[in-house]
Amino acid sequence: MPSATGDPRWDRYIKPFIDGRIRFSVSISEPDAGSDASSTKTRARREENGDWIVSGQKLWCSGAAAKDTVIAMLVAIRDGKEAIDLGHIENAARTLLS
């Protein structure tokens, strides 16, 4: 977790969450996988420009009324290696569909 000292994520996400100004929803379940993390098919890969491209499908979203951001279980691809991870996706992302 980022600390309050100099980490920009603190001011952008953690502090507003603690203060109740933003809310998170959580999306884990997928078709044919349920909440089994080892069966997660949603993938995230980083582009050369630093943007993350997320592709996949989620079925349910706890706290779906939270309009600010989604925390999704996914498989992150870094340096050609895959690992189960959590992705933070702002609802303002132009490809996030509801």
Buried (B, 14 or more C-beta within 10 A) or exposed (E): EBEEEEEEEBEEBBBBBEEEEBEBBBBBBBEEBEEEEEEBEBBBBEEEEEEBEBEBEBEEBEEEEBEBBBBBBBBBBEEEEBEEBEBEBEEEEEEEEE
